[in-house]
Amino acid sequence: MEKGFEQIISWQKARRLNTEIYRVTGNSSFGRDFALKDQIRRASISISSNIAEGYGRKTDKEFIYFLNVA
């Protein structure tokens, strides 16, 4: 079985964080500030996205760069 970025513990934790961020920002106190809600959600998504992006790069150096960005 080939390992993918989905097997990376940090990516799994980032996905759980995404779920929690969406739950928390879905309540009425965030509903009034659409820009803040959107920014927080996009920031949480960028963590898992950067891990996945880095995994797909050709070199370890590039992967490490994306892990640092995440």
C-alpha positions in Angstrom: 0.0 0.0 0.0 1.4 3.4 -1.0 1.5 6.0 1.7 -0.1 9.3 0.9 -0.2 12.6 2.7 -3.3 11.4 4.4 -1.1 9.1 6.5 0.8 12.1 8.0 -0.3 12.7 11.6 0.0 16.5 11.2 -2.3 16.4 8.2 -4.8 14.3 10.2 -4.7 16.7 13.1 -5.1 19.6 10.8 -8.3 18.0 9.3 -9.7 17.6 12.9 -8.8 21.3 13.5 -10.7 22.3 10.3 -13.8 20.4 11.6 -13.6 22.1 14.9 -13.0 25.6 13.4 -16.0 25.2 11.2 -18.1 24.1 14.2 -17.0 27.0 16.3 -17.3 29.7 13.6 -20.7 28.4 12.7 -22.3 29.7 15.9 -24.2 33.0 16.0 -21.3 35.1 17.5 -19.2 34.5 14.3 -22.2 34.8 12.0 -22.2 38.6 12.4 -18.6 39.0 11.2 -18.4 37.2 7.8 -14.9 38.5 7.0 -13.5 37.2 10.3 -15.2 33.9 10.0 -14.0 33.5 6.4 -10.4 34.4 7.3 -10.3 32.0 10.2 -11.7 29.2 8.1 -9.3 29.8 5.3 -6.3 29.9 7.7 -7.3 26.5 9.1 -7.7 25.0 5.7 -4.3 26.3 4.6 -2.5 24.1 7.1 -3.7 20.8 5.6 -3.5 22.2 2.1 0.2 23.1 2.6 1.0 19.7 4.0 -0.6 18.0 1.0 1.0 20.4 -1.5 4.5 19.9 0.0 4.0 16.1 -0.1 3.4 16.3 -3.8 6.7 18.2 -4.4 9.8 16.5 -5.9 12.3 17.2 -3.2 12.5 16.9 0.6 13.7 20.5 0.7 10.4 21.6 -1.0 8.4 19.4 1.3 10.1 20.9 4.4 9.4 24.4 3.1 5.7 23.6 2.8 5.7 22.0 6.3 7.1 25.2 7.6 4.5 27.3 5.9 1.8 25.0 7.3 
